[in-house]
């Protein structure tokens, strides 16, 4: 006689844009019970009609379940939050009704979103994850995986570093799509990814460039590295111990204290960031579509903490200012914005702690 059937794990991807669509297709291909949700009605209709089409470094057309947020039904073992952070409290409040009693919401977002959501969810209900691969939304039903498929990986954990049944279950599911690492240092991992978001992705977006347009251009590299230096100094003051990302120890390799070290760091950048060079950040994609970005949760976070700690952050402030001007239609998303960074000159902050 057979035993009691094991209930299949149900996963909801909320915010099925570029990354969410790729992840949903990979999980569905592996046989997972996954539902994709998006406010983009044309995208949902295309997913229902033709499946998720993935182009780029892999080719896949995969039937998927797709719904608009208002049509979500039932409860899920895990909800993967892949929207921008701008509306996190309202979104999570609405999604709690679709979470099983033993379920969890995992923030697969940039920045440090958990602090805001700890007020809305119990410790066992909140997970976080860092995604270091990239994708681009090409149109309804179609996304491009711009990173190699074997680089699809996740670092997941709980805000307090505990190992929970919810975390174990999420690991089992995500392993169907890529490599999964469980960390007890989620906050350190988030800040380590923030270095890339703030200094490469955000700077590139402010200039209308792909990431390689920053990491390979000698005129722009020093701007990126000064943004990164401010992030590292603020992070260290906040007690962060930066970790390698994709095998790269950015803090050790790219932090500079002199003009010679700055020049050496510039020379390292093209190779260190080669894997993301073709990528267009989600910030730039939002700007091109006239949408509000999450810059305030990235470089804006560094500026706010820098003010609290008395650490100057002029380059991060300038990133935020340029992108906010683009959002308001007062600046183009174009390389000519480089002049606004150059106006700052070669500001070097007091070293303090590295």
C-alpha positions in Angstrom: 0.0 0.0 0.0 1.2 3.5 -0.7 1.8 6.0 2.0 0.0 9.3 2.5 0.5 11.5 -0.6 2.9 14.4 0.0 1.4 17.8 -0.7 3.1 19.5 -3.6 4.8 22.8 -2.6 3.0 25.8 -4.1 5.0 28.9 -5.1 3.7 32.3 -6.1 6.1 34.7 -7.9 4.7 38.1 -7.3 6.1 40.7 -9.7 6.8 38.5 -12.8 8.9 40.9 -14.8 12.1 39.9 -16.5 13.7 38.0 -13.6 10.4 36.6 -12.3 9.4 35.3 -15.7 12.7 33.6 -16.2 12.6 32.1 -12.7 9.0 31.0 -13.2 9.8 29.3 -16.5 12.8 27.4 -15.0 10.8 26.2 -12.0 7.8 25.2 -14.2 10.2 23.3 -16.5 11.4 21.4 -13.5 7.8 20.4 -12.5 7.3 22.8 -9.7 3.7 24.1 -9.0 4.4 27.8 -9.6 2.1 30.7 -10.4 3.3 34.0 -11.9 1.5 37.2 -11.0 2.0 40.6 -12.6 0.0 43.9 -13.0 1.0 43.9 -16.7 -2.2 42.6 -18.3 -0.7 42.2 -21.8 2.1 40.1 -20.3 -0.2 37.9 -18.4 -2.4 37.3 -21.4 0.7 36.4 -23.5 1.9 34.0 -20.8 -1.4 32.3 -20.7 -1.7 32.0 -24.5 1.8 31.0 -25.5 3.8 30.3 -22.3 6.9 32.1 -21.1 9.4 32.5 -23.9 13.0 32.9 -22.7 15.7 34.1 -25.1 19.4 35.1 -24.7 21.8 32.6 -23.1 19.1 29.9 -23.1 16.2 29.2 -25.3 12.9 28.0 -23.8 9.2 28.2 -24.3 7.5 27.0 -21.2 3.8 26.8 -20.4 3.1 28.6 -17.0 0.2 29.5 -14.8 -0.2 33.3 -14.8 -2.7 35.7 -13.1 -3.3 39.3 -12.4 -3.0 40.2 -8.7 -6.8 40.6 -8.3 -7.2 37.0 -9.6 -4.8 35.3 -7.2 -6.6 32.4 -5.5 -5.7 30.0 -2.6 -2.7 29.9 -0.4 1.0 29.3 -1.1 3.9 27.7 0.8 6.1 30.6 -0.3 5.6 33.9 -2.1 8.6 35.2 -3.9 8.4 39.0 -3.9 10.1 40.3 -7.0 8.5 43.8 -7.4 10.2 47.1 -6.8 10.4 48.0 -3.1 8.4 51.2 -3.5 5.1 49.6 -2.4 6.4 46.8 -0.2 4.2 47.4 2.9 0.9 47.6 0.9 1.8 44.6 -1.2 2.9 42.4 1.7 -0.2 43.3 3.7 -2.4 42.2 0.7 -0.4 39.0 0.1 -0.5 37.8 3.7 -4.0 36.4 3.1 -2.5 34.1 0.4 0.2 32.8 2.7 -0.2 29.4 4.4 0.1 29.3 8.1 3.5 27.6 7.8 4.5 29.7 4.8 6.9 32.5 4.2 7.4 35.5 1.9 10.9 35.8 0.5 12.1 39.2 -0.8 14.2 38.6 -3.9 14.8 42.3 -4.2 17.7 44.7 -4.3 18.7 46.8 -1.3 17.8 45.9 2.3 14.0 45.5 2.3 13.6 43.2 5.3 13.9 45.9 8.0 10.6 47.5 6.8 8.8 44.2 6.5 9.8 42.8 9.9 6.9 44.9 11.3 4.4 43.1 9.1 5.5 39.5 9.3 6.5 37.1 12.1 10.2 36.0 12.1 9.3 32.6 10.6 7.3 34.3 7.8 10.1 36.5 6.4 13.0 35.3 4.3 15.4 37.2 2.1 17.4 36.4 -1.0 20.1 37.9 -3.1 20.0 37.5 -6.9 23.2 38.2 -8.9 22.1 37.2 -12.4 20.3 39.4 -14.8 17.5 39.5 -17.3 15.7 41.9 -19.6 12.0 42.2 -20.3 11.6 42.2 -24.1 7.8 42.4 -24.3 4.6 40.5 -23.3 5.5 36.9 -22.6 9.1 37.3 -23.6 12.2 37.8 -21.4 15.9 37.6 -22.1 18.3 35.8 -19.8 21.4 38.0 -20.2 23.6 36.0 -17.8 24.9 32.5 -18.5 22.3 29.9 -17.4 24.8 28.2 -15.2 25.2 31.6 -13.3 21.6 31.5 -12.1 22.0 31.3 -8.4 20.5 32.5 -5.1 21.8 33.3 -1.7 19.0 33.1 0.9 18.6 33.4 4.6 16.5 34.8 7.5 17.1 38.3 8.9 18.2 36.8 12.2 20.4 34.1 10.8 18.2 31.2 11.9 17.7 28.0 9.9 13.9 27.4 9.6 11.7 24.8 7.9 10.5 27.6 5.6 14.1 28.3 4.6 14.8 24.6 4.0 11.7 24.3 1.8 12.6 27.4 -0.2 16.1 26.0 -0.9 14.6 22.8 -2.2 12.4 24.6 -4.6 14.9 27.2 -5.9 17.5 24.4 -6.5 15.3 23.4 -9.4 16.3 26.6 -11.1 19.9 27.1 -10.0 22.5 26.9 -7.3 21.3 27.9 -3.8 23.5 29.0 -0.9 22.0 29.4 2.6 23.6 32.2 4.6 23.4 33.2 8.2 24.8 36.6 7.2 21.9 37.9 5.0 22.5 41.6 5.8 26.2 41.4 4.9 25.3 39.6 1.7 22.7 42.3 0.8 25.1 45.1 1.3 27.7 43.3 -0.8 25.2 43.2 -3.7 24.3 46.8 -3.0 27.9 47.8 -3.9 27.1 46.6 -7.5 23.6 48.1 -7.6 24.7 51.5 -6.4 28.1 51.9 -8.1 27.5 50.1 -11.5 23.8 49.6 -12.2 22.6 53.0 -10.8 25.5 55.0 -12.3 25.0 53.2 -15.7 21.3 54.0 -15.5 21.9 57.7 -14.8 23.9 57.8 -18.1 21.6 55.7 -20.2 24.2 52.9 -20.5 24.5 49.2 -20.1 26.7 48.1 -17.2 29.7 47.7 -19.4 29.4 51.3 -20.4 30.5 52.1 -16.8 33.0 49.3 -16.1 34.9 49.6 -19.4 35.0 53.4 -19.8 38.0 55.2 -18.2 36.1 58.4 -18.0 33.3 56.8 -15.9 35.2 54.2 -13.9 36.4 56.7 -11.3 32.8 57.9 -10.7 31.7 54.3 -10.1 34.5 53.6 -7.7 33.9 56.8 -5.7 30.2 55.8 -5.3 31.4 52.4 -4.2 33.9 53.8 -1.8 31.2 55.8 0.0 29.0 52.7 0.2 31.8 50.7 1.8 32.6 53.4 4.4 28.9 53.8 5.3 28.5 50.0 5.4 31.5 49.5 7.7 30.2 52.2 10.1 26.9 50.3 10.1 28.8 47.1 11.2 28.6 45.4 7.8 31.3 42.9 6.9 31.3 42.7 3.1 31.4 39.4 1.4 32.5 38.3 -2.1 29.8 38.4 -4.8 30.2 35.8 -7.7 33.6 35.1 -6.3 34.7 38.8 -6.5 35.8 40.5 -3.3 34.9 44.1 -4.4 35.8 45.7 -1.0 39.3 44.2 -1.1 40.0 44.7 -4.8 38.4 48.0 -5.6 38.6 50.2 -2.4 41.3 52.9 -3.0 43.2 55.3 -0.7 45.3 57.1 -3.3 45.4 58.1 -6.9 47.6 55.1 -7.7 45.2 52.7 -6.1 42.3 54.3 -7.9 44.1 53.8 -11.3 44.8 50.2 -10.4 41.1 49.6 -9.4 40.0 51.1 -12.7 42.2 48.6 -14.6 40.6 45.7 -12.7 37.0 46.7 -13.4 36.4 45.4 -17.0 37.4 41.8 -16.0 35.7 41.8 -12.6 32.4 42.9 -14.1 32.6 41.1 -17.5 29.6 38.9 -16.7 27.2 41.8 -16.3 28.7 44.1 -18.9 25.8 43.5 -21.5 23.1 44.0 -18.8 20.7 46.9 -18.7 19.7 47.5 -15.1 16.1 47.4 -13.9 16.5 51.1 -13.0 17.3 52.0 -16.6 14.5 49.8 -17.9 12.1 51.7 -15.5 13.5 55.1 -16.7 13.0 54.1 -20.3 9.4 53.2 -19.6 8.7 56.4 -17.6 8.3 54.5 -14.3 9.4 55.4 -10.9 12.6 53.7 -9.9 13.8 52.2 -6.6 16.9 54.5 -6.4 15.8 55.8 -3.0 16.1 52.2 -1.6 19.6 51.8 -3.0 21.9 54.9 -3.2 19.3 56.8 -1.2 19.7 54.3 1.7 23.5 55.0 1.6 22.9 58.7 1.7 20.4 58.5 4.7 22.8 56.3 6.7 25.7 58.5 5.8 24.0 61.5 7.2 23.2 59.6 10.4 26.8 58.6 10.8 28.4 61.9 9.7 30.0 60.3 6.5 29.8 62.5 3.4 28.2 60.8 0.4 28.3 63.4 -2.4 28.6 60.9 -5.3 25.7 58.8 -4.1 23.7 62.0 -3.6 24.5 63.0 -7.1 23.3 59.6 -8.5 20.0 60.0 -6.7 19.6 63.6 -7.9 20.3 62.7 -11.6 17.9 59.8 -11.6 15.2 61.8 -9.9 15.6 64.5 -12.5 15.2 61.9 -15.2 12.1 60.6 -13.6 10.6 64.1 -13.6 11.5 64.6 -17.3 14.0 67.3 -16.5 17.1 65.3 -17.8 17.5 62.7 -20.5 18.9 59.3 -19.7 22.1 60.0 -21.6 25.8 59.9 -21.2 25.9 63.7 -21.2 24.9 63.5 -17.6 28.5 62.6 -16.8 29.2 66.3 -16.5 27.1 66.5 -13.3 29.5 63.9 -11.7 32.5 65.8 -13.0 31.3 68.9 -11.3 32.0 67.2 -8.0 35.7 67.0 -8.7 38.0 64.5 -7.1 36.4 64.5 -3.7 38.3 62.2 -1.3 36.7 61.6 2.0 38.6 61.2 5.3 39.6 57.5 5.4 38.4 56.6 8.9 37.8 52.9 8.8 38.1 51.2 5.4 
